[in-house]
């Protein structure tokens, strides 16, 4: 697909994609964490309740997200909004290093009150700080209006 056939995906579709991904993660990990730690897990003020919590809440999401990015260039949420992550310079599939860097750059984007994430709404290429640091953009195919078909009378 030609880069002229792509459009940058903006803030709200990306928020929607994140919500979808978050719900999927909670559906997968929530029951396991509740069974293992009990209902009090959800009201605990601890950042990490124990080894299983660390694995399911921190390691599993990182591995799953990076795996989806490498395999599909998108998480299930991004797939739902027809978005893919591409290299910002070439429009091609980013390297594994770019994907790993992009994941951890989310921390930098989120730290100053989420400013690096909200940046997507104002950036001309719809890049958050994590995209800029990893040299990626999130794109989708342009929707082209169908051409009007006319029939000749014979």
C-alpha positions as CSV (number, residue, x, y, z in Angstrom):
1,X,0.0,0.0,0.0
2,X,1.4,3.4,-1.0
3,X,2.0,5.9,1.8
4,X,-0.4,8.3,0.0
5,X,-3.1,5.7,0.7
6,X,-2.6,6.1,4.5
7,X,-4.0,8.6,7.0
8,X,-2.7,9.3,10.5
9,X,-5.0,7.9,13.2
10,X,-6.0,10.6,15.7
11,X,-6.5,10.8,19.4
12,X,-10.1,9.5,19.9
13,X,-9.7,6.3,17.8
14,X,-6.5,5.6,19.7
15,X,-8.3,6.1,23.0
16,X,-10.9,3.7,21.9
17,X,-8.3,1.1,20.9
18,X,-6.6,1.5,24.3
19,X,-10.0,0.9,26.1
20,X,-10.6,-2.2,24.0
21,X,-7.1,-3.5,24.9
22,X,-7.5,-2.7,28.6
23,X,-10.9,-4.5,28.8
24,X,-9.3,-7.6,27.1
25,X,-6.4,-7.6,29.6
26,X,-8.8,-7.2,32.6
27,X,-11.0,-10.0,31.3
28,X,-7.9,-12.3,31.0
29,X,-6.0,-11.3,34.2
30,X,-8.8,-10.1,36.5
31,X,-10.3,-13.5,37.4
32,X,-6.9,-15.1,38.0
33,X,-5.8,-12.2,40.3
34,X,-9.2,-12.3,42.1
35,X,-9.0,-16.0,42.7
36,X,-5.4,-15.9,43.9
37,X,-5.4,-12.7,46.0
38,X,-9.1,-12.4,46.8
39,X,-11.5,-9.5,46.4
40,X,-9.3,-7.3,48.5
41,X,-6.9,-7.2,45.6
42,X,-9.0,-4.6,43.9
43,X,-9.0,-2.2,46.9
44,X,-5.3,-2.7,47.9
45,X,-3.1,0.3,47.8
46,X,0.0,-1.8,47.0
47,X,1.5,-1.3,43.6
48,X,2.3,-5.0,43.4
49,X,0.6,-7.6,45.6
50,X,3.1,-10.4,44.9
51,X,4.9,-12.4,42.2
52,X,1.8,-13.5,40.3
53,X,0.5,-9.9,40.3
54,X,3.8,-8.7,38.9
55,X,3.8,-11.3,36.2
56,X,0.1,-10.8,35.2
57,X,-0.1,-7.0,35.6
58,X,3.4,-5.9,34.3
59,X,5.2,-8.7,32.4
60,X,2.2,-10.3,30.6
61,X,0.9,-7.0,29.2
62,X,4.3,-6.0,27.9
63,X,5.0,-9.3,26.3
64,X,1.5,-9.5,24.8
65,X,1.5,-6.0,23.4
66,X,5.0,-6.2,21.9
67,X,4.1,-9.7,20.5
68,X,0.9,-8.3,18.8
69,X,2.9,-5.3,17.4
70,X,5.6,-7.6,16.0
71,X,3.1,-10.1,14.6
72,X,0.3,-7.8,13.4
73,X,1.6,-4.2,13.8
74,X,-1.4,-3.6,16.0
75,X,-3.0,-4.8,19.2
76,X,-6.6,-6.1,19.1
77,X,-7.8,-2.6,19.9
78,X,-5.9,-1.0,17.1
79,X,-7.1,-3.8,14.7
80,X,-10.7,-2.9,15.8
81,X,-10.1,0.7,14.6
82,X,-8.2,-0.4,11.5
83,X,-4.9,1.1,12.6
84,X,-1.4,-0.1,12.2
85,X,2.0,1.0,13.6
86,X,4.6,1.8,10.9
87,X,8.0,3.3,10.8
88,X,7.6,7.1,10.5
89,X,10.3,7.5,7.9
90,X,9.7,4.5,5.6
91,X,6.1,3.6,6.2
92,X,7.2,0.0,6.6
93,X,7.1,-2.4,9.5
94,X,9.1,-1.1,12.5
95,X,12.0,-3.1,13.9
96,X,11.5,-5.2,17.0
97,X,13.8,-2.6,18.8
98,X,11.4,0.2,17.7
99,X,8.5,-1.8,19.1
100,X,10.2,-2.5,22.4
101,X,11.4,1.1,22.7
102,X,7.9,2.3,21.9
103,X,6.4,0.3,24.7
104,X,8.7,1.6,27.3
105,X,8.5,5.1,25.9
106,X,4.8,5.0,27.0
107,X,6.2,5.6,30.6
108,X,7.9,8.8,29.5
109,X,4.7,9.9,27.7
110,X,2.5,9.2,30.7
111,X,4.7,10.7,33.4
112,X,4.0,14.4,33.0
113,X,0.2,14.1,33.6
114,X,-0.2,12.1,30.4
115,X,0.9,15.1,28.3
116,X,2.9,12.8,25.9
117,X,-0.2,10.7,25.2
118,X,-2.5,13.7,24.8
119,X,0.1,15.1,22.4
120,X,-1.5,12.9,19.7
121,X,-4.4,15.3,19.6
122,X,-2.3,18.3,18.6
123,X,0.6,16.8,16.5
124,X,0.3,17.2,12.7
125,X,1.3,13.5,12.3
126,X,-0.8,12.4,15.3
127,X,2.4,11.2,17.1
128,X,2.6,10.8,20.9
129,X,6.0,11.2,22.5
130,X,6.3,7.4,22.5
131,X,5.8,7.5,18.7
132,X,8.4,10.3,18.3
133,X,10.9,8.5,20.5
134,X,10.4,5.2,18.6
135,X,10.1,6.9,15.2
136,X,6.7,5.4,14.5
137,X,3.3,6.6,13.4
138,X,-0.1,5.0,13.6
139,X,-2.0,4.9,10.3
140,X,-5.0,3.5,8.6
141,X,-6.1,3.2,5.0
142,X,-7.8,6.2,3.6
143,X,-11.5,5.6,3.0
144,X,-12.1,6.5,-0.6
145,X,-15.6,7.4,-1.7
146,X,-16.9,5.0,-4.4
147,X,-17.0,6.5,-7.8
148,X,-20.4,7.2,-9.2
149,X,-21.3,4.7,-11.9
150,X,-23.3,5.8,-14.8
151,X,-24.9,3.6,-17.4
152,X,-25.3,4.4,-21.1
153,X,-28.6,3.6,-22.6
154,X,-28.3,1.4,-25.7
